[in-house]
Amino acid sequence: MKYYIIAGEASGDLHASNLMKEIKIKDPNAQFRCWGGDLMEAQGGEIVKHYRDLAFMGFAEVIMNIRTITKNLSFCKKDIQAYQPDCVIMVDYPGFNLQVAPFIKSLGIKIYYYISPQIWAWKTGRVHKIKKLVDKMFVILPFEEEFYQRYDYKVDFVGNPLLDSLNNLPEVNEKEFKTKFGLDDRPIIAVLPGSRTQEIKVKLPLMLSVEKDFPDYQFVVAGAPSQPTENYKAIAGNDLKIVENRTYDLLRISHAALVTSGTATLETALLKVPEVVCYKGNALSYEIGKRVVKNIKFISLVNLIMDREVVKELIQYDLTYENIKHELNLILNSPKREQILNDYEELYHKLGGVGASVRTANLITKDLFLK
């Protein structure tokens, strides 16, 4: 079978690559043409567009890059029509995927959606478009199944693919790791400022502003695969301690973390690292978003899944030097740290166990081969 996969971000590249690995077991003749990244390419995918050229974050940023986005949409449609895949697998990335979906449907090509758009947070009306266009939706958060049931749309909760990615990770030797990356013996506070240049510019200086207040710890930045080291150092200086492409290993030897909102908040929790969630975006985008997103109480996946505050969220105007210092102190040196770690155990069990990639690959290939 010929599979066309569209993933527009680093997390999508990760989850799509694991899905491709499982699809190949079920369908040894599988061919993949992809919008994605290096991990998908390593699984045999022919990369048409890399996600680092696709990610535009926030309302204002989308408007500023509307011509590029329009060109990408047009190219994608032509490329799918020329490739004639047996199916298109969309991985999150709803702003793009849901725009190209009607064209794909008009070609009579099956559409599978892996990792639902967060329509439970905003643009709830998109559920009607999804019902009309998407043949099968595979959701990874436990409350999403119930959300779609309200609209009489059956979806499959397959578990969370992060559990697959984090299961059976090889041991990391802390001493060797620190030596390799020029780190000293002090406990580590991991800093995860995101993967997009614009969010790194805004958040990294703030996240590092408290470094001088914690001399017994070393602050180490997790470098995203899509960002050259020079970009981080241009923002934070040449003395910056940075670890590239080893975020999981960095977190596993860290004592605490400052984490940009997004998938990384859940990854950090599943690796059992107490964290403070940090978000600050373009002021215009934030003000627009605040008025549009009305259905949710939290922005971090940890708190959303638990339906209560487990980790502190410092959002926009609350992301200040004083607040970061205060909250970091709490997760380093107070009973709150133990409470967070206990809550992480409950979080793990809510996510349905390992096997999301296997279950999704089984459902997709079974449906394809029965058609």
N, C-alpha and C positions, 0 to 999 in steps of 0.2 A: 504494500500500500504506500501511497505518497501522502505525506503529512506536511502541511504548511502551518508553522507555529509562529505566533506573534507575541513577543514579550518585550516590553519597553523599558525595563528597569533591572537593576542588579539582582533584586530578589526574584524577579521573574526568570532571569537567566538561570539562577540556582535551581528553582523548583521545576522549570521546564527541562533542565538537563537531567534531573533525577527521573522525571516522567519518561523522557526519551530512552533512558537506560532500561526501564521496565518494559516499554513498548517493544524494544528490540528483542526482548526475551519472548514475548508473545508473537511477534511478527518479525522473524529474522530477515525478511526482505524489505523492511521499512526503509523509506527514503525521506529525508527531512530537508526542507527549505525553510529558513528561519529569519525572523527579526529577533535579535537577541544579543548574546555575548560569547565570551571565550569558553565558558563552561558548556554551552550548547554546541559550540564548534567541536569541542573535545569529544562529544558524543556522536560526532559524524554529521552534524548539521551544517548545511551550506548557509553561511551568514550573508544575508542580502543587505541588511542595515544593522549597525551596531547600536546597542541601547544608549551608549554615551552621546550619540548624535540625535537622540530622540526625546530625552527627558526635559520637559519644560514644566516648572513647578509654580503654581499660583496663577490667579486670574490675570494679573498684569503681565506676567511673563508669557503666558499663552497669547495674549493680544499682541505683544511685541514680536512674537515669532510666528504669527498666523500664516504668513506666506510660506515659510518652510514647512509648517504642518500641512498646509493644503497641498503642497508639492508631494510630500510623503504619502498622503492619502491617495493621490492620483497614481503615483508610482506603484503603490501596494496593490491597487485594484488591477492595474495592467499586468503586474507580475503574477498575481494569482490566476488571472484568466489565461495567461500564457502557460503557466505550470500545470494547470488542471489537476489539482490535488484531489484525493479521495475525501479529505476533510480538512477543515481549518481548526486548529486548537488555539483559542485565545487565552492568554495568561494575564489576568488582571488588566491593567492599562486601559481603563474603560473609555477615557476621552477619545482615544484613537480607535480602539476595537469596535465600539458600538457605532462609530461613524462608518466604518468600512463594512459592517455586518450586513446591511440591506443589500449591498451589491453582491456579496458572496451568496446570500440567499437567492438572489435573482438568477445566479448561475446553477442553482440546484445542488450546491455543495453543502455537505453537512457541517454544522458549526457546533463544536464542543467548547464550553467555557470552564476553564480550570482556575479557581480562586475568584470568587464573585466580586464584582465592583461593590464598593461600600454604599450601596443605595439605601441601606437602612439608616445611614447618617444624613444623606442629602440626595436631592434629585430622586426621591422615591418613585416618581412617575416613570422612571426608566424601567421599572419592573414590567410594565406593559410591553415595552419594546423588546425586552429580553424574552418574555413569553412568546412573542410573535416570531423572533428570529433565531433563538438558541435552541438547538435540538436537545442538548443535555447540559445541565449546569452542575458542576461539582464544587461544593462549598467546603470551607476548611475551618469555619468557626461554628461552635455548637449552636449558637442562637440564630444563625442564618437560616437553618432549616425551618424553624418555626416562623420566621419572618416571611419566607416565601409561601408557606402554607396559608397565610392570611390572604394571599392573592390567588389561591387555588392553583399553584404552580409547584409541581413535585420536583425537588432537587435531591441530589445525593450528598449527604455529609460523609466525606471520605477520611476524616481526621486531618490533622495539620501536618503538612510536609516538613515543617521545621524539625519535627520529632525524627523524621527519617534522616535529615541532614546531620542531626546531632547524635544520633544513635551510633554507638560503637566507634566513636572518634579515637584515633590512635593516641596513646599516652604522650603527654608533652613533658619534657624534662625542663623544669623551671630554670635550673642553673644554666643549662646549655642555651635555652631560649634567651635568657638575659645577656649572656656573653655574646651571642650571635648579633643581637641588636644594640649592643653597647649600653645596656641598662645596668644600674647598680643593684645593691642588695635590698634596697628599701621596698616595702609593699607597693603595689601598683594601683593607681587609680586610672582606669581606662577612659579615654575620651573618644566618643564616637560622634563626630560632627556631621555625618551624612555623606552622601556620595555626589551631590551636585555642587558645582563651583559656587553658585550664588548662596546656598545655605551654609557652606563652609565659611565663606567670607563674613557672614553675619554672626554665626554662632561660635566659631572656634575662638576668637579673641575673648568673648564673654566666658566661655567654659574654662579657659586657661587663666582668667583674671584672678582666680582664687588660689593659684598654685603656690604663691608666696606664703599663704596662710597655713599650709600643710607641709612643713619642711620635713616631716618624718615619712612622707610618701613621695613617690615619683609619678608625674602625670605623663601618660604615654598615649599618643594619638593612634587610632586604628586607621590606616590609610586604605581608601577604597580602590578597587582594581582600576577604576576609570580615571583616577586622578594621579598625575605624576607627583613625586615627592616635592618637586620645586614649587608646585602650587601651594602646598601647605606651608612651606618655609617662607614663601613670599608674603604670606598672611601673618605667620606667627614667629618668624625669625629663624636663623640658622641653628640655634641651640635646641630647637624643637626635637623631642624624642618621638620617633615615629616607627611603627611596625607596619610593613606593607603586606597585604594579601594573607594575613595570618590572624584575622580578627577573632575567630573562635579560640585559637590557642592563647591569644592575649587575654581574652575574657576569662579563660579557665584558670589563669594564674593571677587574676586581679582580685583585689580586696573590695573594690567598689567601682562604680562607673557613672559617668555623665553621658547620657544617650539622647541623640536626636530622635524625636517621635517617628514612629514607623515600625517596620518589621524588626528593627534592631532592638526595640524595647522588649519584644517577646523573646528574641534570641538570648538576650542578656538574662532574662528571668529564668529561662529553661536551663541556662548554664549556671544558675544559682548565684548570681552576682547582684547584691543590693544596688539599686540605681536611683538616680534622679533624672526624670524625663525633661528634656529641654526643647522648647520650640520658639522660634522667632522668625517671622517671614517678612516679606515686603509689606509695608504698612497698609497700602491700598488693598492688596490681596487679603490681608488679615481682616480688615474691616468688612470687605465684601463677604468673605467666608463666614465671619461671625454672624452675619445676618441670614446666610443661606443654611448653615448647619444648625438646625434647631432641635434635632431629635436625639442627641446624644449628650451624656454628662461628662464624658472623658475623651481624650484624644489618643491615649496609649492603649495598645491591644491588651496589655496586662489588665488594666482596670476595666476595660470594656467586657472582657470575657468573664471576669470575676464579678462584674456589676457593683463594684465598690472601689474605694481608693486603697490600693495596695502600695503603689509607688507614687511619690509626689510628682505632680506635673507643674512645671514652671512655664507658663505660656505667655508669649509676646511681652507685655509690659511687666509681667511678674518675673521674667528672666533677667534678673539683675545680679550684680556682684554680691550684694548683701544676702539675697535669697539663696543663691547657689551655695555660698559659704555656710549658711545656717542649715540647709537641708543635707549637705554633704557631711557636716558634723554629726547630724542625727544618725545617718546610716553607717557611720564609722564607729560611733562611741555611745550608743544608747540602746535601750531595750527595743527600739523600733527596728533595729537590724535583725534581731531574732524573729520578730513578728513577720517581717518581710519574707524571710527564708521559710518560715512555716507556711505562709500563704502561697509561696511558689510550689510547694508540694501539692496543694489542692489544685492549683492552676494546671499542673501537668496532667492530673487525672481527668480534668474536664475536657482535655483536647483529644481524647479518643484513642490514644496509643499510637504506636508506629504503624507504618504500612500505607500511608496516604497515596504514595506514588504507585505502589502495587495495585491498590484498589482502583485507582483512577485508570491506570493502563488496562486493567482487566475489563472495566466497564466500556472503555472506548473501543478496544479491539473486538470485544464480543458484539457490540452494536454494529461495528463496521462490517464484520465478517458475516453477519446475519442479514445485511441489507440486500 
